[in-house]
Structures are given as C-alpha cells and as structure tokens.
Amino acid sequence: MFNPMYSEHADEYAAAIRDNSYNAFYERPSLLALLPELENKAVLDLGCGPGVYSEYLLSQGARVTAVDSSPEMVALVKQKLGRAVHCYEQDLALGLPQEADAAYDLAICPLAIHYLEDFTPLFRDVKRILKPGGLFVFSTHHPFVDYPFSPSGNYFLTEKIVDEWDTLGRPVQVGFYRRPLTAILQPLLEAGMTLVELSEGTPDPSLEQSDPESFRKLSTAPGFLFVKCRVL
Ligand SMILES: C[S@@+](CC[C@H](N)C(=O)[O-])C[C@H]1O[C@@H](n2cnc3c(N)ncnc32)[C@H](O)[C@@H]1O
C-alpha cells in the first residue's frame, strides 16, 4: 500500500516521531517493556521506518538487520546508522525471502502490520527465521480504536481505510487495514507461534505534564495493541 507519509515525507515523519506524544511517550515505552535482554542478540527490525528502534537496539548491544518497503526510509537508516545496521528494502507483504532459517533471537514490528492485507506470508517467515524459543514483538492499531472508522460497520471484516492523520502538523492521507482481534491473533497461532504477553500500552508518566490531554486519553482508553509471541 503506497503511503506518501513514509516516502515523500520521510524526513518530516522522522523528525515528528522523535519526541511526539503517541510514538515517544506511549508506543515506544509500551513496546520496549516487552523486549528481552538485547546484548549480543540477533534482532530483525521489520518496517523499521527512520530507524529509531534500530538505533535503540544497537545501543543495547544487539546485532541489527532492518527492513522497510520505503526506499526513503532505508536511505535514512543508512545515513544515520551506516554499516552498524544491515538495512534493505523489503515489502513485508511478500514475507522475508532474503532471510535464512533460524537466524534471529528476536523480531520486532512496531506499527507496520496494519499496512498488510494478509499476514500469512509475513508470520510464516517470522516463525521460520526465528530460532527455537525466539520472540516476535509487534504493535498495531487497537481494533477498538479503528472500528468506528469501519466503512461497512461490520466489525468482523478486514477492510481498507483511508484516513487523514496530523502527525506532520497538517492532514496527510494514510491508508491501512482495520481488522477484528481474531484476525490479528489467529494467524499467529496458525503460523506456529504462542502468545506470551498482550498489552494495551501505558503512557509514560511524564506525558501528564507535557500533554495532559493525550495522557488522559491514553490512560482511559487504548491506542495500540502490543503483542509478544514465542516460537516453540
Ligand atoms: C508508522 S511507521 C513505523 C516505523 C517504525 N517501526 C517506528 O515505529 O518508528 C510504518 C513503517 O512501515 C513501513 N511499511 C508500510 N508498509 C510496509 C510493507 N508492506 N513492507 C515493509 N514496510 C512497510 C513504512 O514505510 C513505514 O516506515
């Protein structure tokens, strides 16, 4: 799915998510809380965007490979992190054809799977590239949050939505897929992964001072869903 936010506006997106409320003070702390010890671990960053997660993983001593479908995002990661990270273009809808079996301890996929219509090729390959006992941690839109935007009003359908987000300080159209909770979790189980932890996220306490409205919203209703699974 083509989204100009991550191509034409890649630089602006990178600057916007560095310290905004939803990414820096809600999504990232909530996902990082699910990660294991990272020292000397082989980690794959899926839908890496401008590389905020890759940079963190490196700082914790992980060996990092990062992929994204946007050439502009891949260029930003290479510019920022150079040879410290192996970063390449890959459409996750096609799975991970360039990756070897049982090569990684951990795969993360923050805020990217909702751009895929079908999770099957990606989840099948995440299972394949993880070592036995390896972890897959991802975040995505909470079904509860997306449901009011359903064009059909049928919660149980997976549907494409085109919305306008103000992440860049002005409305930019973004297309993504909304789906019911079962359509997020069931493909993981069918791919052979086990659910080990589920979270609806917690805003960082400092957000209460810097953005009281978002803090109140995110303390009383979820924004994203955070999922941690293990390969047996
Ligand atoms: C919301 S950004 C998240 C970036 C990063 N994971 C983070 O949380 O900082 C979504 C990213 O997913 C990428 N993306 C969207 N569809 C994709 C696809 N089919 N395959 C690979 N990457 C995709 C976009 O290019 C973008 O960089």
The ligand as an SDF file (V2000), in Angstrom:
LIG
                    3D

 27 29  0  0  0  0  0  0  0  0999 V2000
    4.2880    4.0340   11.3430 C   0  0  0  0  0  0  0  0  0  0  0  0
    5.8240    3.7280   10.5540 S   0  0  0  0  0  0  0  0  0  0  0  0
    6.6740    2.8720   11.8650 C   0  0  0  0  0  0  0  0  0  0  0  0
    8.1670    2.9700   11.7560 C   0  0  0  0  0  0  0  0  0  0  0  0
    8.9410    2.3050   12.9050 C   0  0  0  0  0  0  0  0  0  0  0  0
    8.5980    0.9100   13.0310 N   0  0  0  0  0  0  0  0  0  0  0  0
    8.6810    3.0240   14.2080 C   0  0  0  0  0  0  0  0  0  0  0  0
    7.7910    2.5860   14.9490 O   0  0  0  0  0  0  0  0  0  0  0  0
    9.3500    4.0260   14.4600 O   0  0  0  0  0  0  0  0  0  0  0  0
    5.4170    2.3950    9.4530 C   0  0  0  0  0  0  0  0  0  0  0  0
    6.5660    1.9330    8.5840 C   0  0  0  0  0  0  0  0  0  0  0  0
    6.1370    0.7220    7.9170 O   0  0  0  0  0  0  0  0  0  0  0  0
    6.6080    0.7800    6.5930 C   0  0  0  0  0  0  0  0  0  0  0  0
    5.7700   -0.0910    5.7680 N   0  0  0  0  0  0  0  0  0  0  0  0
    4.4900    0.1160    5.3830 C   0  0  0  0  0  0  0  0  0  0  0  0
    4.0660   -0.9030    4.6090 N   0  0  0  0  0  0  0  0  0  0  0  0
    5.1050   -1.7700    4.5060 C   0  0  0  0  0  0  0  0  0  0  0  0
    5.2950   -3.0000    3.8250 C   0  0  0  0  0  0  0  0  0  0  0  0
    4.3190   -3.5530    3.1050 N   0  0  0  0  0  0  0  0  0  0  0  0
    6.5000   -3.6020    3.9120 N   0  0  0  0  0  0  0  0  0  0  0  0
    7.5170   -3.0350    4.6370 C   0  0  0  0  0  0  0  0  0  0  0  0
    7.3950   -1.8830    5.3110 N   0  0  0  0  0  0  0  0  0  0  0  0
    6.1990   -1.2510    5.2360 C   0  0  0  0  0  0  0  0  0  0  0  0
    6.5250    2.2450    6.1990 C   0  0  0  0  0  0  0  0  0  0  0  0
    7.3350    2.5460    5.0960 O   0  0  0  0  0  0  0  0  0  0  0  0
    6.9670    2.9160    7.4940 C   0  0  0  0  0  0  0  0  0  0  0  0
    8.3460    3.1310    7.5170 O   0  0  0  0  0  0  0  0  0  0  0  0
  1  2  1  0
  2  3  1  0
  2 10  1  0
  3  4  1  0
  4  5  1  0
  5  6  1  0
  5  7  1  0
  7  8  2  0
  7  9  1  0
 10 11  1  0
 11 12  1  0
 11 26  1  0
 12 13  1  0
 13 14  1  0
 13 24  1  0
 14 15  1  0
 14 23  1  0
 15 16  2  0
 16 17  1  0
 17 18  1  0
 17 23  2  0
 18 19  1  0
 18 20  2  0
 20 21  1  0
 21 22  2  0
 22 23  1  0
 24 25  1  0
 24 26  1  0
 26 27  1  0
M  CHG  2   2   1   9  -1
M  END
$$$$
